[in-house]
C-alpha cells in the first residue's frame, strides 16, 4: 500500500478522499508538523516511508534535486498545481494506480 504525506498547503479534505481509494494518508496536522520547514517536512515523509504531496513546486523541486545529488532515497514526490480537492484526489489515485510502493521510490511526479 502506498502511503502519502500531505504538506500543509494541501486541503485536509484530501485525506478521507484518498483513504476511500485505499491509500494511507498522513497530514502535517496529524503529525504535528504544522509550520515545520520544507526540509523538515520532506525528512519526516522519508522517515515515515510516504510519498510527499505538495503544491509547492519551486521549493520541493530543489529539495528533490538535493536528495538525488546526495544519493539519498525517498518514497517519491508528487507536485501538483492547485485544483479542486475532489479532482486532485481522482488524479492522484489514477496516477498512483500505475505504481507500487517500490516503483514510486525516488520518482518525481507532476500533476
N, C-alpha and C positions, 0 to 999 in steps of 0.2 A: 504494500500500500504506500502510495506517495503521500508524504506529509508536506504541508505548506505553512510557511511562516509569513504573516502579513505585516508589512511595515505600517506605521501608524497613520500614513496618509491613505490607506485602503479602508473603505467603508466597512465597518464591522458586520454589516448585514451579509457580507460575503461568506462569513463563517458557516452559518446554517445552510446557506445555499450550496456550498461546496461539500459540506458534510453529508447533505442529502444525496450527493452524487458519489459518495464513497471515499472521500478524501478526509484525512485527519488534518485539522486546521488549528493553528495557534495564532493568536494576535498579540500585539505589543501590550494590550490591556491585560490579557490572560497572564502573560509572562512578567508583568510589572516592569516593562521596559519602555514605558512612555518617556519621551524626551531623552532617551539614550542616543548617543552619536550614531551616525551611519555605520561606522566601523564596528561599534559595539553590537548594533543590530545584526549586521552580517555575521559576526563571530558567534552570536547567540544562535542564529539559524544553523550555522555549521555545526555547532555543539549539539543541537537538537536533531540534526540529520534532516533538516527541512529544506525544500525548495523555497527560495526567498522571492516574495512577490511585492513589487513596488511600482509606483508611478514615477519615481524619482530617477529618470533615465540618466541624466548627466552624472550625478554622484556615483550611482551604482555601476555604470559602465566602467568608470575609472577604478572602483573597488574590485570589480571583476578582473580587469586587466592586471591590477596589482597582485591578485591571488594567482593568476596564471603565471605572471613573471616570477613570482616567488615559489612556484611549483607546489602551491597548496591546493588541496582538494576541497570541494564543496558539493552540496547536493543539488545545485542548479540555481539559476536566477531567471525570473520572468519579469520583464519590463513591459508595462502596459500603459497605453495612453488612457487618459481619464474617459470613462464612459459609464453608462447606466450599469449599476451593480448586477442586475439580472443578466444583461448581455455579457458582462465581464465573466461571470460565473460560467455561462454557457461556453464562452470561448476558451477559458482555462480548461474546463472539462474536456472539450473537444481536442485541444492540443495535447494535453497530458494523457489522453487515452491511447496515444501512439507511443508512449514511453513506459518503461518500467522504472522502479526506483534506481536501479543500476545504470540504465541507459541515459537518464536525465542528469547524472552526475557530471559536474564541470561544464554543463551546457549553459549558454546564454540564449534565451528565447524572447522574441519580441511579439507582443500582441497589439 
